[in-house]
Amino acid sequence: MKKTFKKTLVSSLSVALLSMSAAGMVSAANGASTTSVKVAKLIHSEAIKQEEAHIQQFIAISGIIQEISDYVGNENKKLVTMKSADDSITNFVVSDTTYMMDELLVGTEMMAFFDQKAPALLIYPPQYNAVMMAAVKEERTVVVDRFSSDLVNASNTLKLILSEDTNIIAADGTAYEGEIADRLLAVTYTVSTRSIPAQTNPVQIIVLDKEQAVEEKTEAKAAFGEVRGTIKSINPKGKNNELQFVEVQLADESTVYLNVSEQTFVDEKLEVGAEITAFYNAEGPMLAIYPPQYNAAAIALVKEERNILVDRFDNTLKNAANDLVLKIGEDSKVLTTEGKAYEGSLKNQKLFVEYGITTRSLPAQTTPIRIVVLEEEAAPIEKKTFNVDGKAIAAPAAFLNEDGVVMVPIREIVEALGYEIGWDDETSGITVGKAISLQVGKDAYVFAKMAPVELGTAPVIVDGNTFVPLHFFTDIAQASDAYVNNTEVVIKK
């Protein structure tokens, strides 16, 4: 039925296009051929969109299971080898996200559903990640798809007509009471009408994404953003010119500025005219100014033969963006920022990674050429002293809040930087100099009467002392740098 429908659609489209072409030839004599061509292109474009919208996303391959083996490198996955009726071989990766409608047994005829829009390894035999596995049974038909509010599937081939006998359950086997529209469903049924789309009273519906539809899931994001461009100028900055203010022109000819500090990992010497990629904390707050300014976490020269990435990697060495997994090889160099061999764990670390080729899987995998560990394990925050503009000061101990943000006492640091600090008992408001104001319990920091800036953390009072996030001093108080090293909390004016 589906093939017949597609042929009919293509045939109708061909006739329509031929008709429009003929109309264009006639109207050309009247000077109106341009309009006809535009209309023909519009019809062609809309037809393509309709055809693409009806492409089935989740398809199944049937075959006899030949072998079930452990998946290389992951004991929690299985590799299922199936032989189809035409003797072709297909491998399916079965993981804890695969819904098993029936038991996997060698010799059993099974249907393996996979997402054909998902990236796949370009290998032979073909290998796919199985969304669902079900035994082939004569008395039932099984489909996996998303269904609209009218309960028509995405490929427009099947419409569900629910009845009192339809059993709707979640993937864990419990009764499901919520909406099934826009969910990924596994539907079993016996007979269907010969209409387009076909209609059926399903025997059972299994909601495979009970919590939320895939479209609603939080997208993984890189912990570090990046900018790429050509250095136009390098200017000294800071009390003793120990910092740099780098002007970069992007490909679209816009300009950004990079604050380069002692905490910035600079892979190679920076020079005017060099093309660079700079990484900055994507989760950190930014002042709403133009041109944009970023506190650079790492900078590397652009070279054709390599790729550079800065990101946080979890205990499986998968990055925060969920698009790259590191596979450490014998030739992979793992270094500290000083260039010495690093012997510690790479799990949950912020890494500068240089690599070449990657697999075409999702996430991609690569054997890195070089890894530089940008953050090594340091002493607890509470044990560190304060160094403000080159001088040690006495102050209440800093601490990490529940979100891992470094919180520091504001009064002692502000006064060491040479500012006056004011307090309003009635509002719990604080002023720093003449330009800065903030309020305990509110994530709203005001500089020079501009719109309040959110830093992600509000000021808090602990043991009678007011604490603010450390980056308050760079993002609001205009300090040139603020960071934590192995022994000190450092703030530079």
Order of alpha helices (4+ residues) and beta strands (2+ residues): alpha-alpha-beta-beta-beta-beta-beta-beta-beta-beta-beta-beta-beta-beta-beta-beta-beta-beta-beta-beta-beta-beta-beta-beta-beta-beta-beta-beta-beta-beta-alpha-beta-beta-beta-beta-beta-beta-alpha-beta-beta
